[in-house]
Amino acid sequence: MAKKRDRIVNTQPFITDDASVASSRKRSKVPKTHQQQEKLIEAGISSKIMKVALAQQKEIADEENAESNPSGAVFAAAAAKTAEEEQRILAEDETDDIDAFDGKFEDDSYHQEEINEDDEKLFESFFVKDAPRQRTLADIIIKKIKDNDANLAEEERPDPELDPKVTKLYKGVAKIMSEYTIGKMPKAFVLITKMERWEDVLYLTEPEKWSPNAMYQATRIFAHHLKNSQIQRFYSYVLLPRVREDIRKNKRLHFALYQALKKSLYKPSAFNKGILFPLCKSGTCSLREAVIIGSILEKCSIPMLHSCVALLNLAEMEYCGTTSYFIKTLLEKKYCMPYRVLDALVAHFMRFVDEIRVMPVIWHQSLLTFVQRYKYELLKEDKEHFQTLLKRQRHHLVTPEILRELQGSRNRGEKEDDPMLTNYILFYISSLELLLIVWLFPSDICYVISLTATHLQLQLSTTQSKKTGLTFQRCQWKRTDSFHCVWFWKKERQL
């Protein structure tokens, strides 16, 4: 049997020395000068070498342990497989997956938004008195159960009529969801989206006790698998009550719940019908809630048609202070909207002509935004009505800006002015040359001041550019007499 050769160990692995790696064969070529010199390896490469070396040492140690203890190798392989599976799960949705998050970001704008107490009191004056409490999924299911069986009226939380095994299974899922922070969701929970009585089964998991991260994962799963009508009910009876409760208790919103709201915009129609409209119709939407949920509308992209539908419904529903905040946020997206939506917004603002209460600043700001974005699409009658409105509802800073926007704009259906008439020109005369510039004021009547000479000759010359090869005409006024005069005239502007 051949004798094993001894390994050559380099005592200084970070220095490339030819002597340490010498072989029995002689070099066929003379070594170059830079190969003979000692050269230190860069820090970045050395760290990679160390990582590879440690990995190799660990692999050798594992092989030796496997030879001495075969059963331990099986458990080590299983543990490695589990670790790989966890890494794959965490990398599935790295951009917006916040499974590993179990706290609150203290420096985010939607958490640290400062709300003025005076503004809050002003908004509370527009709340609906004796407004009903926000309904949850538990309220609906319990009412349905008690209507069908009067004997269960005494129980606080009766169970729906389902298979006992199913009831037991999902009560166990409820415990997992209340403590969930990171990892895979229970497979039984994912199957809820395929069940016919999914609301009854979801009720067994006690959504009001879910952890914030569990609420995010549930929203992500349901938004991708449920129909619009189904996910709308989930938003309205599960997600929205939980979000409002968290804001009311903590004066801020948990990051995972904020991410759940952003994920709910995956289906904009369901978001409008399940979150935005119920929140405004409740009559108790606070300024803090409007700021937090409005920031999602501001940051996320919403299709134009869904934004128009949202504006139309917000304009027609009963006013509740914070409605103006959502209207302003959607108007800032600068979508091209149909005339029906614009007319509905005009009627919405004109509703407050005879309003005795002091309107909040956000109402004036929303009107200013509307006029700035769509002043060219308003009728002449609408602008006159707005001027009447602003005489009764005034703000010392915002109202002058609104009036300025209304005065210098054309009306709906009118064409733009000829661009040749919009160039403003001055008149300047000196002893050497005469410059002619025309000035037009942005009003119906234009006053043009002209300084000119009695004898002028127009000279046109064609010039060709040496660099581009393009030709252009040059116009020059040449004075033939030193005498000049000044006069004024008034011109009716053609609109």
Sequence and secondary structure as in RCSB ss.txt:
>XXXX:A:sequence
MAKKRDRIVNTQPFITDDASVASSRKRSKVPKTHQQQEKLIEAGISSKIMKVALAQQKEIADEENAESNPSGAVF
AAAAAKTAEEEQRILAEDETDDIDAFDGKFEDDSYHQEEINEDDEKLFESFFVKDAPRQRTLADIIIKKIKDNDA
NLAEEERPDPELDPKVTKLYKGVAKIMSEYTIGKMPKAFVLITKMERWEDVLYLTEPEKWSPNAMYQATRIFAHH
LKNSQIQRFYSYVLLPRVREDIRKNKRLHFALYQALKKSLYKPSAFNKGILFPLCKSGTCSLREAVIIGSILEKC
SIPMLHSCVALLNLAEMEYCGTTSYFIKTLLEKKYCMPYRVLDALVAHFMRFVDEIRVMPVIWHQSLLTFVQRYK
YELLKEDKEHFQTLLKRQRHHLVTPEILRELQGSRNRGEKEDDPMLTNYILFYISSLELLLIVWLFPSDICYVIS
LTATHLQLQLSTTQSKKTGLTFQRCQWKRTDSFHCVWFWKKERQL
>XXXX:A:secstr
          S TTB  GGGG  SS  SS   HHHHS  B  HHHHHHHHHHHHHHHHHHHHHHHHHH HHHHHH
HHHHHHHHHHHHHHHTTTTTT  TT  S  TT HHHH    HHHHHHHHTTS TT      HHHHHHHHHHHH G
GGGG SS   S  HHHHHHHHHHHHHHHH  SS   HHHHGGGG TTHHHHHHHT GGG  HHHHHHHHHHHHHH
S HHHHHHHIIIIIHHHHHHHHHHHSS  HHHHHHHHHHTTSHHHHIIIIIHHHHHTS   HHHHHHHHHHHHHS
   HHHHHHHHHHHHHS   STHHHHHHHHHTT     HHHHHHHHHHHHTTTT  S   HHHHHHHHHHHHHHG
GGS HHHHHHHHHHHHHS  TTHHHHHHHHHHT   TT     HHHH    EEE SS EEE     SSSEEEEEE
EEESSEEEEEEEEE TTT  EEEEEEEEES S EEEEEEEEE   
